[in-house]
């Protein structure tokens, strides 16, 4: 037994060490640029514990038996790692089963809830938290100059993010003219990103404010936003159009930000920087790049996703978050009334810690390993003994979260996550 335990421990350590090596490449990307400035070497990193809170309401228009709700779940992506999904006790939906599944566009994932029978006219809701750990990145390793790429210089897989969609109309002559006008004579990709962010926020801003006050701000496609300005989806669509027309791959990001009010969705933009990777921008507030500590990324939007983001965003009949959960029964409909009742979301920063970079990377990678085991076993038909180990592991993950909130370093958090790792290792 001791030899078996020792081998198992060695395998776990090997997994963690290999993950750390991969993470170092991820957190410290290589810069390839024509002109570079000295890069500051970081010795410490910030870790941020974020809690995404979600209410999903549905109504039955007829009697129904068992059905499914699929909802976007934060992916393990770049500088964030999910920890756990926590169902809150006040949820009154009959949740029979749930699991976190990989979605068609990597690295997106969804929660697949199996819900029990509902009677005609009945309304129920799901209330849950998505706990996420962030290792912050301040983009201090960005150079002063990165050349705007030519289309032929981009890898083939990135050509997808240069394509038009119904709401990012890169084939429209007015958008083309303005995209080239915004770029001007600059050849610096980072300068271009700033110019795009400033334009999409401030152009026709008084007209936008008037529409907001009158409740007439409707369509949020790129063309409408060019003529009328828009809110976060419209500004993101227009930004993507400008980037794509200048041969810069760009995509919409569904994000969960911290606001002093409940809301339904928030959109941001990622653009691709050759030799570096994807850079997150908060074009709604004209800030680029934007640090990952400020939001949970919920979903990387495909071109098909983009086409569901262009209408009825703010006002009394908006159906924002409802576009991001999918129901397999036509007699079950999402319910939204206002931001006090019905489907809604928010994000709450729970705690941040600063620690040395080695400890920070270890914390992220232990979290990643535990989360992968959690996702694999969540919703499985486990035997009684294996279920006991699974529940014990989840309890340790919950204790790890609680310890992170009250501690000044992540060591107790790591101890609980190690215990969770041991419990998952006992599942056969």
C-alpha positions as CSV (number, residue, x, y, z in Angstrom):
1,X,0.0,0.0,0.0
2,X,2.8,2.4,0.8
3,X,4.4,1.8,-2.6
4,X,1.1,2.4,-4.4
5,X,0.5,5.6,-2.4
6,X,4.0,6.8,-3.1
7,X,3.6,6.2,-6.9
8,X,0.3,8.0,-6.8
9,X,1.9,11.0,-5.0
10,X,4.7,11.1,-7.5
11,X,2.2,11.1,-10.4
12,X,0.3,14.0,-8.9
13,X,3.5,16.0,-8.4
14,X,4.5,15.3,-12.0
15,X,1.1,16.5,-13.2
16,X,1.5,19.7,-11.2
17,X,5.0,20.4,-12.3
18,X,4.1,19.9,-16.0
19,X,1.2,22.2,-15.6
20,X,3.5,24.8,-14.0
21,X,5.8,24.6,-17.0
22,X,2.8,25.2,-19.4
23,X,1.5,28.0,-17.2
24,X,4.9,29.9,-17.3
25,X,4.6,29.9,-21.1
26,X,1.0,31.2,-20.8
27,X,1.5,33.8,-18.2
28,X,4.8,35.1,-19.7
29,X,4.1,35.1,-23.5
30,X,6.8,35.7,-26.0
31,X,6.9,39.0,-27.7
32,X,7.9,39.2,-31.3
33,X,8.0,42.9,-32.5
34,X,10.0,45.1,-34.7
35,X,10.9,47.5,-31.9
36,X,10.9,46.4,-28.3
37,X,11.4,48.2,-25.0
38,X,13.0,46.7,-21.9
39,X,10.5,44.2,-20.3
40,X,10.1,44.5,-16.6
41,X,10.5,41.2,-14.8
42,X,7.7,40.5,-12.2
43,X,8.7,38.9,-8.9
44,X,5.2,38.9,-7.4
45,X,1.7,38.2,-8.7
46,X,-1.8,39.1,-7.6
47,X,-4.3,36.3,-7.1
48,X,-8.0,37.3,-7.1
49,X,-11.0,35.2,-6.0
50,X,-14.1,36.2,-7.9
51,X,-17.7,35.0,-7.4
52,X,-20.1,35.1,-10.3
53,X,-23.8,35.0,-9.1
54,X,-26.5,33.9,-11.5
55,X,-30.3,33.7,-11.4
56,X,-32.0,31.7,-14.2
57,X,-35.8,31.9,-14.2
58,X,-38.0,29.7,-16.4
59,X,-41.8,29.3,-16.9
60,X,-43.8,26.3,-18.1
61,X,-46.4,27.1,-20.8
62,X,-47.7,23.5,-20.7
63,X,-47.2,20.5,-18.4
64,X,-43.7,19.1,-19.0
65,X,-41.7,16.2,-17.7
66,X,-37.9,16.2,-17.4
67,X,-36.0,18.7,-19.5
68,X,-32.5,20.3,-19.7
69,X,-31.1,23.8,-19.4
70,X,-27.6,24.4,-20.7
71,X,-25.9,27.6,-19.6
72,X,-22.5,29.1,-20.3
73,X,-19.9,28.4,-17.6
74,X,-16.5,30.2,-17.1
75,X,-13.9,28.3,-19.1
76,X,-10.4,27.4,-17.9
77,X,-8.8,30.1,-20.1
78,X,-5.8,32.3,-20.1
79,X,-5.5,33.9,-16.6
80,X,-8.6,32.3,-15.0
81,X,-9.4,28.9,-13.6
82,X,-12.8,27.9,-12.3
83,X,-12.9,26.3,-8.9
84,X,-16.4,25.0,-8.3
85,X,-20.1,25.5,-9.1
86,X,-22.1,26.1,-6.0
87,X,-25.9,25.6,-6.1
88,X,-27.6,27.9,-3.6
89,X,-30.3,26.4,-1.3
90,X,-33.0,28.9,-2.2
91,X,-33.1,27.5,-5.8
92,X,-36.7,26.1,-6.2
93,X,-36.2,24.2,-9.5
94,X,-36.2,20.4,-9.1
95,X,-32.5,19.8,-10.1
96,X,-32.1,16.1,-10.8
97,X,-28.6,16.2,-12.1
98,X,-26.0,18.6,-13.4
99,X,-22.6,18.5,-15.0
100,X,-20.1,20.8,-16.7
101,X,-19.5,19.8,-20.3
102,X,-17.1,21.0,-23.0
103,X,-18.8,23.1,-25.7
104,X,-18.3,23.1,-29.5
105,X,-15.9,26.1,-29.5
106,X,-12.9,25.4,-27.2
107,X,-12.3,26.3,-24.4
108,X,-16.0,27.1,-23.8
109,X,-17.9,25.0,-21.4
110,X,-21.6,24.8,-20.3
111,X,-23.5,23.6,-17.3
112,X,-26.1,21.0,-18.3
113,X,-28.9,21.0,-15.7
114,X,-31.5,18.2,-15.7
115,X,-34.7,19.6,-14.3
116,X,-37.7,17.6,-13.1
117,X,-41.4,18.0,-14.1
118,X,-43.2,21.4,-14.1
119,X,-46.9,22.2,-14.4
120,X,-48.4,24.7,-16.8
121,X,-48.0,28.2,-15.4
122,X,-45.4,27.2,-12.9
123,X,-42.2,29.4,-12.6
124,X,-39.0,28.2,-11.0
125,X,-35.4,29.5,-10.7
126,X,-31.9,28.3,-10.4
127,X,-29.6,30.3,-8.1
128,X,-25.9,29.5,-8.2
129,X,-22.3,30.8,-7.8
130,X,-19.4,30.3,-10.2
131,X,-16.2,30.6,-8.2
132,X,-13.1,31.5,-10.2
133,X,-9.5,32.1,-9.4
134,X,-7.6,34.8,-11.4
135,X,-3.8,35.3,-11.7
136,X,-3.7,39.0,-12.7
137,X,-1.7,40.2,-15.7
138,X,-0.9,43.9,-16.0
139,X,0.5,43.6,-19.6
140,X,3.7,45.2,-18.5
141,X,5.4,42.8,-20.9
142,X,3.8,44.5,-23.9
143,X,6.3,46.3,-26.1
144,X,5.8,49.8,-27.3
145,X,5.5,48.7,-30.9
146,X,3.9,45.7,-32.6
147,X,3.3,45.8,-36.4
148,X,-0.2,45.7,-37.7
149,X,-0.2,42.3,-39.5
150,X,-0.9,41.5,-43.1
151,X,-3.6,38.9,-43.7
152,X,-1.2,36.4,-45.2
153,X,1.1,36.6,-42.2
154,X,-1.6,35.2,-39.9
155,X,-2.0,31.5,-39.1
156,X,-4.9,29.8,-41.0
157,X,-6.9,29.1,-37.8
158,X,-7.1,32.9,-37.1
159,X,-8.7,33.7,-40.5
160,X,-12.1,32.8,-38.9
161,X,-11.9,35.8,-36.7
162,X,-11.6,38.1,-39.7
163,X,-14.9,37.1,-41.1
164,X,-18.1,39.2,-41.2
165,X,-21.3,38.3,-39.3
166,X,-24.8,39.6,-39.4
167,X,-23.9,42.1,-36.7
168,X,-20.3,42.7,-37.6
169,X,-20.8,44.0,-41.1
170,X,-17.3,44.2,-42.4
171,X,-18.6,44.2,-46.0
172,X,-20.4,47.5,-45.5
173,X,-18.9,50.5,-47.3
174,X,-19.5,53.0,-44.5
175,X,-17.8,50.7,-41.9
176,X,-14.9,50.1,-44.3
177,X,-14.3,53.8,-44.8
178,X,-14.5,54.6,-41.1
179,X,-12.2,51.6,-40.2
180,X,-9.5,52.9,-42.5
181,X,-10.0,56.5,-41.3
182,X,-9.6,55.4,-37.7
183,X,-6.4,53.6,-38.5
184,X,-4.9,56.5,-40.4
185,X,-1.2,56.1,-41.1
186,X,-0.3,54.2,-38.0
187,X,1.4,50.8,-38.4
188,X,1.4,50.1,-34.6
189,X,-1.2,47.5,-33.6
190,X,-1.3,48.8,-30.0
191,X,-1.9,52.4,-31.2
192,X,-4.6,51.1,-33.5
193,X,-6.3,49.3,-30.5
194,X,-6.3,52.6,-28.5
195,X,-7.7,54.6,-31.4
196,X,-10.5,52.1,-32.0
197,X,-11.5,52.0,-28.3
198,X,-11.6,55.8,-28.1
199,X,-13.6,56.1,-31.2
200,X,-16.3,53.6,-30.4
201,X,-16.9,55.1,-27.0
202,X,-16.9,58.8,-27.7
203,X,-18.3,59.2,-31.2
204,X,-21.8,60.7,-31.1
205,X,-21.8,60.3,-27.4
206,X,-24.4,63.1,-26.7
207,X,-26.8,61.3,-29.2
208,X,-26.1,58.0,-27.3
209,X,-27.0,59.7,-24.0
210,X,-30.2,61.0,-25.4
211,X,-31.2,57.6,-26.7
212,X,-30.4,56.1,-23.4
213,X,-32.6,58.6,-21.6
214,X,-35.5,58.2,-24.0
215,X,-35.3,54.4,-24.2
216,X,-34.8,54.3,-27.9
217,X,-31.4,52.5,-28.0
218,X,-32.3,49.3,-29.8
219,X,-30.2,47.6,-32.5
220,X,-26.7,46.9,-31.4
221,X,-25.1,45.8,-34.7
222,X,-21.9,47.5,-35.9
223,X,-23.6,49.6,-38.6
224,X,-26.3,51.0,-36.2
225,X,-23.6,51.7,-33.6
226,X,-21.5,53.6,-36.3
227,X,-24.4,56.0,-36.8
228,X,-26.0,56.2,-33.3
229,X,-23.3,54.9,-30.9
230,X,-24.4,52.0,-28.7
231,X,-23.9,50.1,-25.4
232,X,-21.4,47.4,-24.7
233,X,-22.6,45.0,-27.4
234,X,-22.8,47.6,-30.1
235,X,-19.4,49.1,-29.2
236,X,-17.9,45.6,-29.2
237,X,-19.4,44.8,-32.6
238,X,-18.1,48.0,-34.1
239,X,-14.6,47.4,-32.6
240,X,-14.5,43.9,-34.0
241,X,-15.4,45.3,-37.4
242,X,-12.6,47.9,-37.3
243,X,-10.1,45.3,-36.2
244,X,-11.1,42.7,-38.8
245,X,-11.0,45.3,-41.6
246,X,-7.4,46.1,-40.6
247,X,-6.4,42.4,-40.7
248,X,-6.5,42.0,-36.9
249,X,-8.4,39.0,-35.7
250,X,-11.0,40.0,-33.1
251,X,-13.9,38.4,-31.2
252,X,-16.6,39.2,-28.8
253,X,-16.3,38.1,-25.1
254,X,-19.3,37.5,-22.9
255,X,-18.0,38.6,-19.4
256,X,-19.3,38.9,-15.9
257,X,-18.2,42.2,-14.4
258,X,-18.6,43.8,-11.0
259,X,-21.3,46.4,-11.1
260,X,-23.3,48.1,-8.3
261,X,-26.5,46.8,-9.9
262,X,-27.8,43.5,-11.4
263,X,-27.7,43.2,-15.1
264,X,-28.1,40.6,-17.9
265,X,-24.8,40.5,-19.8
266,X,-21.7,42.4,-20.6
267,X,-19.6,42.3,-23.7
268,X,-15.9,43.0,-24.3
269,X,-13.4,42.4,-27.1
270,X,-10.3,40.4,-27.6
271,X,-7.9,41.2,-30.4
272,X,-5.0,39.1,-31.5
273,X,-1.5,40.4,-31.2
274,X,1.1,38.4,-33.3
275,X,3.8,36.9,-31.2
276,X,1.9,37.6,-28.0
277,X,-1.7,36.2,-28.1
278,X,-5.1,37.5,-27.4
279,X,-5.4,40.9,-25.6
280,X,-8.6,41.7,-23.7
281,X,-10.1,45.2,-24.2
282,X,-12.9,47.0,-22.4
283,X,-14.0,49.1,-25.4
284,X,-17.2,50.1,-23.6
285,X,-15.0,52.3,-21.4
286,X,-12.2,52.8,-23.9
287,X,-9.6,50.9,-21.9
288,X,-7.1,48.6,-23.6
289,X,-5.6,46.3,-22.6
290,X,-7.8,45.4,-19.7
291,X,-6.6,43.4,-16.7
292,X,-8.2,40.0,-16.1
293,X,-8.9,40.7,-12.4
294,X,-11.8,42.9,-13.3
295,X,-14.2,40.2,-14.7
296,X,-15.0,36.6,-15.2
297,X,-14.9,35.5,-18.8
298,X,-18.1,33.5,-19.4
299,X,-17.8,32.7,-23.1
300,X,-15.8,33.3,-26.2
301,X,-18.4,34.2,-28.8
302,X,-18.3,32.4,-32.1
303,X,-19.6,34.1,-35.2
304,X,-22.9,32.3,-34.7
305,X,-23.0,33.6,-31.1
306,X,-22.4,37.2,-32.4
307,X,-25.7,37.0,-34.3
308,X,-27.7,36.7,-31.0
309,X,-26.2,39.8,-29.4
310,X,-27.6,42.6,-31.5
311,X,-31.1,43.5,-30.2
312,X,-33.1,44.8,-27.3
313,X,-30.3,45.2,-24.9
314,X,-31.3,47.6,-22.1
315,X,-34.9,48.3,-21.9
316,X,-38.1,46.9,-20.3
317,X,-38.3,43.9,-22.7
318,X,-34.7,43.0,-23.0
319,X,-33.8,39.3,-23.1
320,X,-30.1,39.5,-22.5
321,X,-29.0,36.6,-20.3
322,X,-31.7,34.5,-21.8
323,X,-29.8,34.3,-25.0
324,X,-27.0,32.4,-23.1
325,X,-29.0,29.5,-21.8
326,X,-30.5,26.9,-24.0
327,X,-33.6,24.8,-23.2
328,X,-34.5,21.6,-25.0
329,X,-38.3,21.9,-24.5
330,X,-40.4,24.4,-26.4
331,X,-42.9,24.5,-23.5
332,X,-40.3,25.9,-21.1
333,X,-39.5,29.6,-21.7
334,X,-37.0,31.9,-20.0
335,X,-38.5,34.5,-17.8
336,X,-37.4,38.1,-17.4
337,X,-39.3,41.1,-15.9
338,X,-36.8,43.6,-14.7
339,X,-33.5,43.8,-12.9
340,X,-35.2,43.1,-9.6
341,X,-37.1,40.0,-10.8
342,X,-36.2,37.4,-13.3
343,X,-33.0,36.2,-14.9
344,X,-29.9,38.3,-13.9
345,X,-26.2,38.1,-13.1
346,X,-23.5,39.9,-11.2
347,X,-19.9,39.4,-10.1
348,X,-18.4,40.1,-6.7
349,X,-14.6,40.3,-5.9
350,X,-14.2,38.3,-2.7
351,X,-10.5,38.6,-2.0
352,X,-7.1,39.4,-3.5
353,X,-3.7,38.3,-2.4
354,X,-0.2,39.2,-3.5
355,X,2.4,36.5,-3.3
356,X,5.7,35.5,-5.0
357,X,5.4,34.3,-8.6
358,X,6.3,30.7,-7.9
359,X,3.6,30.3,-5.2
360,X,1.1,32.1,-7.5
361,X,1.8,29.7,-10.4
362,X,1.6,26.7,-8.1
363,X,-1.7,27.9,-6.7
364,X,-3.2,28.3,-10.2
365,X,-2.0,24.9,-11.4
366,X,-3.1,23.0,-8.3
367,X,-6.5,24.7,-8.8
368,X,-6.5,23.7,-12.4
369,X,-5.7,20.1,-11.7
370,X,-8.4,19.8,-9.0
371,X,-10.9,21.5,-11.2
372,X,-10.3,19.1,-14.0
373,X,-10.9,16.2,-11.7
374,X,-14.0,17.9,-10.3
375,X,-15.4,18.4,-13.8
376,X,-14.6,14.8,-14.8
377,X,-16.4,13.3,-11.7
378,X,-19.3,15.9,-11.4
379,X,-22.6,14.2,-12.5
380,X,-21.1,10.8,-12.8
381,X,-23.0,7.8,-11.5
382,X,-20.4,7.0,-8.8
383,X,-20.5,4.1,-6.5
384,X,-21.2,4.8,-2.8
385,X,-17.5,4.7,-1.8
386,X,-16.4,6.8,-4.8
387,X,-19.3,9.3,-4.1
388,X,-18.0,9.7,-0.5
389,X,-14.6,10.6,-1.9
390,X,-16.1,13.0,-4.4
391,X,-18.2,14.8,-1.7
392,X,-15.2,15.0,0.6
393,X,-13.1,16.5,-2.2
394,X,-15.8,19.1,-2.9
395,X,-16.0,19.9,0.8
396,X,-12.2,20.6,0.8
397,X,-12.6,22.8,-2.3
398,X,-15.3,24.8,-0.4
399,X,-13.0,25.0,2.7
400,X,-10.2,26.2,0.4
401,X,-12.4,29.1,-0.8
402,X,-13.3,30.0,2.7
403,X,-9.7,30.0,3.8
404,X,-8.6,32.2,0.8
405,X,-11.1,34.8,1.9
406,X,-9.7,35.2,5.4
407,X,-6.0,34.6,4.8
408,X,-3.1,36.9,3.8
409,X,-1.4,34.2,1.7
410,X,-2.6,31.2,-0.3
411,X,-0.9,28.5,1.8
412,X,-4.0,27.3,3.7
413,X,-5.9,27.4,0.4
414,X,-3.2,25.1,-1.1
415,X,-3.4,22.8,1.8
416,X,-7.2,22.2,1.4
417,X,-6.8,21.8,-2.4
418,X,-4.1,19.2,-1.8
419,X,-6.5,17.3,0.4
420,X,-9.2,17.6,-2.4
421,X,-6.6,16.2,-4.8
422,X,-6.0,13.2,-2.5
423,X,-9.7,12.5,-2.3
424,X,-10.1,12.6,-6.1
425,X,-7.1,10.3,-6.3
426,X,-9.0,7.7,-4.3
427,X,-11.9,7.6,-6.9
428,X,-11.5,4.5,-9.0
